[in-house]
Amino acid sequence: MASLNPSKSFKAFQVEDLIKMTDFYPSEFPKHELGFLTGQLMDYIYDVRGGERFSDLKGMGHLAKMMVETNKSIIYSKVYLLLKLALILPVATSTVERAFSAMKLIKNDLRNKLGDMNDFLLSYIEKEVLDDISNEAIMDEFYRMKPRRQM
């Protein structure tokens, strides 16, 4: 991911590292298109290093925004795709890690089957959404579902 960083006039740019990154996304970057991608990366770096608007970017997010504004996201579509994937990777990874952390908290001998844990995991992971729902609304919904046996 550092290879896409625009700081110091793209000093960390390495075509080989970016080609290695494509191994994680084989459906997006088929092996027969890697030659095209290599050429596009070489053209891209030559273009942006010489471009005045790309000389003072503060990070990969600003780079993505500037590529869209200058239509370079269309010209260098595969490079832009690599940039988008590099930007979402930390978010996707942290979401999965959060789900596994929640599973550790919720899993016990009584709820050891995955089917039993789905509802608990969902409510734990999405607790920010559920905070907006009042307890009274939940009780009213259960009351309306079907008659319950009373003791």
N, C-alpha and C positions, 0 to 999 in steps of 0.2 A: 504494500500500500504506500510505502514511503516513496516509491518510484513515481507516483503520480503527484506528489507534493510540489506545488509551484514555487516554494520559497527558494531564494537565492538563484533565480532564473532556472528553475528545474534542475538544480545541481544533482539531486539523488536519482534522476531519471535513468532507468536501466531496462532496456527492451527485454533482456533475458528474464528478469524477475517478473515482468508483466506477462510474458508468455507462460511462465510457470504458474501464475495465478489462474490462467485459463483451464488448468487441469481440474480445478474445483467445479467448473461449470461446463461440462462437456456438451450439454445440449445447446448452450449459447455459442460455444466456440468449437465447432467440429474440427477435427484434426486437419481435414483438407483445406480449411480456411485460414490456418495459422500463417501461411506465407503471405496472404493478403493482409492479415492483421499486422505482421511485422513491417510490411511496407507502409501501412497506414500509421503505425507508431513512429516510424522514421520521418514521414512527411509532417506528422502532427508536431513533433518536437522542434523541427526546423521552423515550422510556421509560428508556433507560440513563443519560442525564444526570440524571434525577430519582431513579434508584435508588441506595440507600445502598450496596448490595453492589458496585456498579460504580464507586464513587468513588475507590478506591485500588488499581487494578490496575497491575501492573508491565510489561505488554506484551501483544502480541496473543495469545501462547500462554495467558496467564492469562485474557484475555478469552474465548477459545474455551472454556476449561474452565468459566468462570463461566456462559457461555451454556448449556452442557449442564446444569450443576447447577440452574439456575433455569428450565429448559425453554424458554428463549428461542430455543434452536436449532431448536425445533419451530415456535414462533410466527413467528419471522423466518427461515424456512428458506433463502430466497434470500440474505439477508445472511450467514447462517452459511456458506453455500456459498462466497460471495465471500471470507470470512475464511479458510476452509480452503484455497482456491486461493492466496490471498496467502501463507499459511504454507508451502505446499509448493513454491512457485515457485523460491525460492533453491536448494532441494535438487535439484529437477529440472534446473535450469540448470547447476549445478555437476557433476552426473553426466554430462551431455552434453559439457561442456567437458573433463572428465577423459578421456572416451572419445576425443575428437579429439586431445588431447595424447598419449595412448597411440598413436594411429594415426600421428602424426608420428614417434614414436620407432621404431616397428616397420616402417613403410613404407620399402622400398628397391627397387632395380631388380629384385632377384630375387623379391620378394614384392609386386608392384605391383598384382595383381588383388585385388579385395575378397574373393573366395572363399578365396584363399590366406591372407588376414590374419585371418579370423574366429577361428581357434583361438588365434593369438598374442594377439589383442586380448582375448579372453575370459580367457586365463590372466594377462595383464598387469593387466587391470582388477580381476579378482577374486583378486588374489594373496593377500589376507588369508585367504580360504577355502582356497586351495591350500597355504598354509603349514602347515596342520594335517595334510596328507597326507604320509606318509613316502615317501622315494625307493624303499624296499624294496617298499612296497605298489604303487607304480606299476610297478616291474619285474615283480613277481609277476603283475599284471594282464596285462601284455604277454605274459608267458610262457604264461599260460593261454589267450590268444586263439586262436592257431593255430600250428602248427609253422612255424618259420622256417628258411630256407636257411642252412646253416652253411658257413663257409669253412674 
